[in-house]
Amino acid sequence: MKRLVIFLTAAALAASACSGSDAAPPTTTGTAPPEATTTSVFRTAPQLPLNEGDGTFAVGTLFPLTGEDSALAPALTGSAQLAIDDINEAGGVLGQEVLLFEGDSGDNATDTANQTVDQLITSGSDVIVGAVATDVSQRVIDKIITSNVIQFSPANSWPGFTDYDDNGLYFRTAPSDLLQAGVLADVINRDGRRTVALTYQSTEYGEALADAFTQSFTELGGEVTERLPYPPDTTDFTAIADVILRSGADTAVTIGFDETAALVETLDGLGIGPSTYPVYGVDANTPTIGTLVSDPAVVDGFVGVEPAVGTAFLFDFTQQVDDRAETDGFYVYAPETYDAIIISALATEIAGTDEPSAVAAQINDVTRGGVQCSTFADCLELAISGEDIDYEGLGGPYEFTDAGEPTAASFRVLTYSGAATPDPALDEYVLSR
């Protein structure tokens, strides 16, 4: 088994940034790309080549090798390499070994992603797996799709991608935030809570998730008695906490980011912190809130949900990822990354070409409605025999909608018990369909 991995170097990225489609070819060295200084957003592709397929299926990765999300990169990189190895061990795609081009997305403070995408496209990538951060994907999606290249994110959850004008070329194995809202409503209803005081950041993220939660909880027979929006730069939550205290609601739901720590500290000061009054959160605040409060005891009893796969049950997978990268046991979005590549490869085989628009037309059906299979080799055998396949991935059954996103996903219910991190002994995983 061979795997050709080409890392996009600083020199190649610089050439791409300066000369457009005349960029120097990628090399196999491991030099990391530099951080750029501009933060411009490309809305069209500047004279990049149109991908019409060349008979060799090529995957590009757009992972945060640098920047604020860089801790995620080892597991993403290792899982992508594992997917390519598994595909090539089964004979490759269209009778050829699959190529892997590895690139850096940086973060929202740099323009690294735009430079990397230029090089991934000119190198012949048929699908670009990434980005992780929604705002980074928003920067590059138009450039990718106008070059007739598939973008497949393992992590984007922004609801706006559902109806995005993407020429049918954007997909994700991560569930929309709107699916998370239904899971949170189910958990609260199951816990016997019937009335909710709902606080949320008055941003597109917060408003969409608040609306979806309100609808889901109401359909379950619950009532949102207070809706309390606040600007994202809010630091004083005294007034909001006072409304919650006087509302009579039997629980509070917080939809926000790091500022949620200040809200919970204020609630605790009024005697209605999570240890005495049920407080729930979402994926944007729950995993880290214990490290942001003055004393972890403040969040004792705090409960939240996040999209996640129970990797403790995927020991063989995580062990193989560890063989390829130093993950430190951190596998966030690794199963979803692996599955995105497997789904794309199967769709390419079924399409009979690596021309991206033809591949994209097959992706949704790979995840739904056929004979279930769970490995590339098994699914490929079924597809070759003429069967309609339904890939059941490491990250879940997926069952993509026509918009190219999951209707079924795994979520983790996290609970704090006095420490700065959620108590793994209290973890619960639920499948939302």
PyMOL commands that set and color helices and strands:
alter all, ss='L'
color gray80, all
select helices_A, chain A and resi 10-22+70-89+112-122+134-146+159-161+177-190+204-219+238-247+260-269+289-291+296-299+311-313+315-322+334-351+356-366+376-384+424-426
alter helices_A, ss='H'
color red, helices_A
select strands_A, chain A and resi 4-7+58-63+99-104+127-130+150-153+170-172+195-201+223-230+251-255+279-281+303-307+371-373+389-391+409-415+428-432
alter strands_A, ss='S'
color yellow, strands_A
deselect
rebuild
show_as cartoon
